[in-house]
Structure formats: C-alpha cells, structure tokens
Amino acid sequence: MSASSTSPETTGAGPAQLAVGIAAYTLLFLAALGTGVVGGVYAGWLAWLWMTGSVGRALALITLAVVLAGLYAAVRGLYRATGGPLGPLLCTIGWILAQMVLVGVGANGDVVFSGAGINYLYLFGGVAAVMFGLLSTTRAAAG
C-alpha cells in the first residue's frame, strides 16, 4: 500500500472538505432556525384567517396542511440531500428551538402566538411533522 493511496485527497476527508461540511451544516441549522422564526410570525396570519369566518377557517386549514406537509418533506429531503441523519437532525433542532423562543413572552409582554386554535395546530403539528420526518429518516438509516 503506497502512501499516496491513503492521502486525504484520495479519501475525500481533507481539512478543506471538513471545513465545508461544518459550514454547510451550520448554515443548514441557521436556515432551519430562521425558517422557524419566519413561520412563527406567519402563523399570526393563519390566526387572522381563522377569525374571518368559515371560508377563512377553510383557507387556514388548507394552508396549514400544505405547510406541515412541506416541513415533513423538507426533513425527509434533507436526509437524501445530506446522505445521513445529521442534516434532518439539525433542521429539526433548529425549527423546534425557534418555536420555543416564539412561545415565550417578550420583555414588554408581547406574544407571537395568540390563543387561536390554528396557532396551536401550527405549533404542535409543526413539531410533530419535523419529528415524524426525523424518525422516519433514522428508521430508514437503521434498516
């Protein structure tokens, strides 16, 4: 076995590739965190739709179903894109952390999530969507 066959260039695990991988996973986590914050603010519009009547409630439920399906598909897609469970795990952690921050009350008593039922569906449904997406990828990785 020659020394050149075990060099970092042939194994693909050089310091440059490691740095790119760390940067990519960090950006993935930050993107999930940002998407969670923007999505939490977006849930306020769902609450507004919810309070406008039966047509608004139907639109809010349809929109919520599309968003939750998108969250699940994003976590599943990250498993395929990254080739392992680390990408979906970081996405799930980032999104859930963003929701935890938005559930809290600000210093001035500001609340992002109102008491509308659709907001609870968004919050708990979103956590369920990313968790089911993550669990389905780890099950696929194990078997």
C-alpha positions as CSV (number, residue, x, y, z in Angstrom):
1,M,0.0,0.0,0.0
2,S,1.5,3.3,-1.0
3,A,1.4,6.5,0.9
4,S,-0.5,8.2,-1.8
5,S,-3.5,5.8,-1.6
6,T,-4.2,6.9,2.0
7,S,-3.7,10.7,1.5
8,P,-6.6,13.0,2.3
9,E,-7.1,13.8,-1.3
10,T,-7.9,10.2,-2.2
11,T,-10.1,9.5,0.8
12,G,-12.0,12.8,0.4
13,A,-11.7,13.7,4.1
14,G,-9.2,16.6,3.9
15,P,-9.3,19.6,6.1
16,A,-10.9,21.7,3.4
17,Q,-13.8,19.3,2.8
18,L,-14.3,19.0,6.6
19,A,-14.5,22.8,6.9
20,V,-17.0,23.0,4.0
21,G,-19.1,20.2,5.7
22,I,-19.1,22.1,9.0
23,A,-20.0,25.3,7.3
24,A,-22.8,23.6,5.4
25,Y,-24.3,22.0,8.4
26,T,-24.1,25.3,10.4
27,L,-25.9,27.1,7.6
28,L,-28.5,24.4,7.5
29,F,-29.1,24.8,11.2
30,L,-29.3,28.6,10.9
31,A,-31.7,28.3,7.9
32,A,-34.0,26.0,9.9
33,L,-33.9,28.4,12.8
34,G,-34.7,31.3,10.5
35,T,-37.5,29.4,8.8
36,G,-38.9,28.6,12.2
37,V,-39.0,32.3,13.2
38,V,-40.5,33.4,9.9
39,G,-43.0,30.6,10.1
40,G,-44.0,31.6,13.6
41,V,-44.7,35.1,12.5
42,Y,-46.6,33.7,9.6
43,A,-48.8,31.7,12.0
44,G,-50.2,35.1,13.0
45,W,-51.7,35.4,9.5
46,L,-53.3,32.0,10.0
47,A,-54.9,33.2,13.2
48,W,-56.3,36.3,11.3
49,L,-57.7,34.0,8.6
50,W,-59.1,31.7,11.3
51,M,-61.1,34.6,12.8
52,T,-62.6,35.8,9.5
53,G,-65.3,33.1,9.2
54,S,-65.9,29.7,7.7
55,V,-64.1,30.5,4.4
56,G,-61.1,31.9,6.3
57,R,-61.0,28.8,8.5
58,A,-61.1,26.5,5.5
59,L,-58.2,28.5,3.9
60,A,-56.3,28.5,7.1
61,L,-56.6,24.7,7.4
62,I,-55.6,24.1,3.8
63,T,-52.6,26.4,4.2
64,L,-51.6,24.7,7.4
65,A,-51.8,21.3,5.8
66,V,-49.6,22.4,3.0
67,V,-47.1,24.0,5.4
68,L,-46.9,20.9,7.6
69,A,-46.5,18.6,4.6
70,G,-43.7,20.9,3.4
71,L,-42.0,20.7,6.8
72,Y,-42.2,16.9,6.7
73,A,-40.9,16.8,3.1
74,A,-38.1,19.2,3.9
75,V,-36.8,17.0,6.7
76,R,-37.1,13.8,4.5
77,G,-35.4,15.6,1.6
78,L,-32.5,16.7,3.8
79,Y,-31.8,13.0,4.6
80,R,-31.5,12.3,0.9
81,A,-29.5,15.5,0.2
82,T,-27.0,15.1,3.0
83,G,-26.8,11.3,2.8
84,G,-27.3,10.8,6.6
85,P,-29.4,11.7,9.6
86,L,-27.3,14.7,10.7
87,G,-28.9,17.1,8.3
88,P,-32.5,16.3,9.3
89,L,-31.5,16.3,13.0
90,L,-30.0,19.8,12.7
91,C,-33.1,21.0,10.8
92,T,-35.4,19.6,13.5
93,I,-33.5,21.1,16.4
94,G,-33.3,24.5,14.7
95,W,-37.0,24.6,13.9
96,I,-38.1,23.4,17.4
97,L,-35.7,25.9,19.1
98,A,-37.3,28.7,17.0
99,Q,-40.8,27.7,18.1
100,M,-39.7,27.5,21.8
101,V,-38.3,31.1,21.5
102,L,-41.6,32.3,19.9
103,V,-43.8,30.7,22.5
104,G,-42.1,32.8,25.2
105,V,-43.3,36.2,26.3
106,G,-41.2,39.2,25.4
107,A,-39.9,41.8,27.9
108,N,-42.9,44.1,27.1
109,G,-45.4,41.3,27.4
110,D,-45.5,40.8,23.6
111,V,-46.7,37.3,22.5
112,V,-46.1,36.0,18.9
113,F,-48.6,33.1,19.2
114,S,-52.2,34.1,20.1
115,G,-54.7,31.9,21.7
116,A,-56.3,30.9,18.3
117,G,-56.7,27.2,17.8
118,I,-55.0,27.3,14.5
119,N,-51.8,28.6,16.2
120,Y,-51.8,25.5,18.5
121,L,-52.3,23.3,15.4
122,Y,-49.4,25.1,13.7
123,L,-47.1,24.7,16.8
124,F,-47.8,21.2,17.8
125,G,-48.4,20.0,14.2
126,G,-45.1,21.5,13.1
127,V,-43.2,19.8,15.9
128,A,-45.0,16.5,15.0
129,A,-44.2,17.0,11.3
130,V,-40.4,17.5,11.8
131,M,-40.2,14.8,14.5
132,F,-42.0,12.3,12.2
133,G,-39.8,13.3,9.4
134,L,-36.7,12.8,11.6
135,L,-37.9,9.5,13.0
136,S,-38.7,8.2,9.5
137,T,-35.1,9.1,8.3
138,T,-33.4,7.4,11.3
139,R,-35.6,4.3,10.8
140,A,-34.5,4.3,7.1
141,A,-30.9,4.7,8.1
142,A,-31.1,1.9,10.6
143,G,-32.8,-0.6,8.4
